Structure formats: C-alpha cells, structure tokens
C-alpha cells in the first residue's frame, strides 16, 4: 500500500482549511483503485481460513458477489412490474421504484421436503405522477410517494434448490402514501391523493405477491441458494474450495472444504441458512471539501450463516479496494481547471 500519500494529503488538508472557512473553494476527490480483490473467509469452531481472488480475474468469488448484490434488483423489478399496470389503470405513471435496506434471507428446510423462505429488512419507495383537470377547467399535476417499510416476505420453495411454490408468497409491510400537487385548491389534494393511495396500498395482495414470486424465481440465475440445478452447489463451493483447511484454537486442523464438498446433500436437507446481502466496496468520488483519509475501502456483498444439528459455520465475502485519491475542482465539470492547493 502507498503510505507516502499520507503526508501530502495532510498538507493539502491544511491548505484547504482557509478556503473552506471562507466558502470560496470547492473540491472533489476521485479514487483510483490500484489493488482490488475479493476475500472469502470461512469460520468454524473458533478458527477461520480465507481464500482471495483478484477482482479482474472474474473468477468464482466475482460471480458470487455479483449474484448477491443483484438480489435487491430482482425484488425491485418484481415490485415495479406489479405496481406499474395498477398505476396506469388509475391514470398514473410510475416514475421510480427503488428497493433499499439491509436485506436478510433465511431458508429453513421443512419436514415435507420443501423449504421456507423469509426475506426481511426490505424498504421500498415508489414515486408516481398523475394529472388531470378539476371541474373540467383547472389543470393539476401531482406526485405520489408510496413507501413500504418493515417489510417481510415469506414463501415456500420446492426444496432449497427449487422454485417458489405457486400461491405461497405473502408480504406484510407498513405502507405510507403522501401526495403533492401544484395547485392551491386544498380540497383537491386529499381527493386525488386518496384515489391513488387507496388503490395502491390496498393492492398488497395477489398482484404484489405474483410479482414477488416471479422475482424470487428469477433468482435461480442470480443467487446460488434459491436455485435450480447445481447453482447452489457451485455457489457454496466457490467460496469454500475443497482444499480449505481451518486451524482450530486447539492447534488441530479441520478440513472444512472436505466437509462441505462431501456432505452437500446433508447440508441442504438439514441446515438453516441465513444470508445477509450487502454491497460492493464504495469506490466512488467524495463530493465537496470533505477529505477522504481512508485508503482501504471495504464492502461485504454477502455473509452466509449455516446452522446444522452437529455443526455451524459462516462465510463472509468481502470486496476490498486499495485506493489513491485525486483532487479535482468539480467532478461534474471535468474540463474546469484550477490549481490544487
């Protein structure tokens, strides 16, 4: 790592302070990653082992990270696809629909050979637009913001590696709706707002559940654990190669790689698996005068906890970037020139 950057950066910080105090300067900071890699750490019985992979190798850890970070997009697409036609049928247009939050997915095998899926930590915000004329004369343009918080999605899948069973997906959430209109007619906003809000929030039923079922089924090409065929096997094994050995606190070696590879069917049939879905390392510009001192940026795309009757282990997949920071006048106007203090 290039530690020599520390002194120049401190000098720049001191030089920029007077400008910041007077409000006469603006600076943005752009990172350049000179080393970026994935690291999968498996922990069992108090010991751990790590495998790494350069991000530009586009290897197995790269694939798992991409699948994990893509899960919110699948859910987002399912919600948007369910809401869009309902809005259109009521004269509104979906402008945006975004899923956020700390998503956690839990899969628990059931006695009848299926698995229960539960997704928590999901928030959703949709903005729609609608317009019309009041009394045939006064035109209005309105925006409605719909939010789902404290959302919990449950479903049944045909075994941990199977598709979602029809009619088993449900969602509980706390909906909230607010409407703004560019008119000063106080009687209009609640009337129009109620039409849209009631139609949407009262529709957390078959249409939404259908969209969620399609979204979860879509994970078979994205996330290894709710998958068809061998996607689960390859995903788990991508993070724990068969050669992986963990040194335990008592000095003994535990061949966790052999355990995972040789007991795959047992793990699938008997474990509760919890996936915490995260993000990549935040390698992005820092706007304004805030000086970024950190040279190591870390994200955790996935953490997987596996609980079995006779053993528990966890896997954490990290995305780590070592960066240098470059000072620019304004990232939105790259051609603008100004001297660095």
Secondary structure as UniProt FT lines:
FT   TURN            3..4
FT   HELIX           5..22
FT   STRAND          28..44
FT   TURN            45..46
FT   STRAND          47..54
FT   HELIX           55..57
FT   HELIX           60..89
FT   TURN            90..91
FT   STRAND          92..100
FT   STRAND          104..109
FT   TURN            111..112
FT   STRAND          115..134
FT   TURN            135..137
FT   STRAND          138..157
FT   TURN            160..161
FT   TURN            166..167
FT   STRAND          170..181
FT   HELIX           186..201
FT   TURN            202..205
FT   HELIX           206..218
FT   HELIX           219..221
FT   TURN            224..225
FT   TURN            229..230
FT   HELIX           231..239
FT   TURN            242..243
FT   STRAND          246..247
FT   TURN            249..250
FT   STRAND          253..254
FT   HELIX           256..262
FT   HELIX           264..270
FT   STRAND          272..277
FT   TURN            288..289
FT   STRAND          296..307
FT   STRAND          312..328
FT   TURN            331..332
FT   TURN            334..335
//
